[in-house]
Amino acid sequence: REWNDISERALLQMEGLRAMRMIYFLHWCFMQKDDYSFNMRYPEWGNEQFWSREIHDLRLQYGKIQESLL
């Protein structure tokens, strides 16, 4: 079976799984927020601009999920 032989059902699940990955990453960041090296690497984490961007991205992802269900 070749890699491009993906079932339609699997394709429908991809956008939902992508949204889960986005949320899990945000949770991981929250758990790391008190770590010095994390703060050095992601100094903007948790500020208003960061959350505005994350909410925007999640809304776009929600739209992709809705499109995949049609």
Secondary structure, DSSP 8 states (H G I E B T S, - for coil): --TT---HHHHHHHHHHHHHHHHHHHHHHHHHTT-HHHHHH-TTTTSHHHHHHHHHHHHHHHHHHHHHH-
